[in-house]
Amino acid sequence: MKNKLIVGAILLLVGFLCGFIPQYERVSTLTQTNQDLRHQLDAAKRAESVNSFRNRAALIYTVAARNNFSLASDSASKFFTDLQEFATQSADVSLKQNLEEVLSSRDAIIGGLAKADPTVAAQIQELFLKMQNIQP
């Protein structure tokens, strides 16, 4: 009787392992796939955000080139505030450095727009070109 219990326990354990090991491998594979997809999603979100900032810089340049300094000033102020927040949240050191370089022109551009200086369009164009060179 004792031998039958031991054999039964061993068979139960073998049966459990036969079902557990394939499921464990499947879960491991799916977990890795999930992590890979999350990384791709994060990269796509960063790229979408950078593209949005590029579009906003182009809009600011267009508005400033038309001498609508009030609207350009409001848009530029919001642009730089949002860009600062995005740069602060970014974990990518290279992206953060590039964004900090763009942010360094904030005071000159906002000041030029506040003075309604038509030459500020050249600075905004330079800002736009810097944004074009940023790779997310």
Buried (B, 14 or more C-beta within 10 A) or exposed (E): EEEEEEEEEEEEEEEEEEEEEEEEEEEEEEEEEEEEEEEEEEEEEBEEBBEEBBEBBBBBBBBBBEEBBEBBBEBBBEBBEBBBEBBEEBEBEEBBEBBBEBBEBBEBBBEBBBEBEEEBBEBBBBBBEBBEEBEB
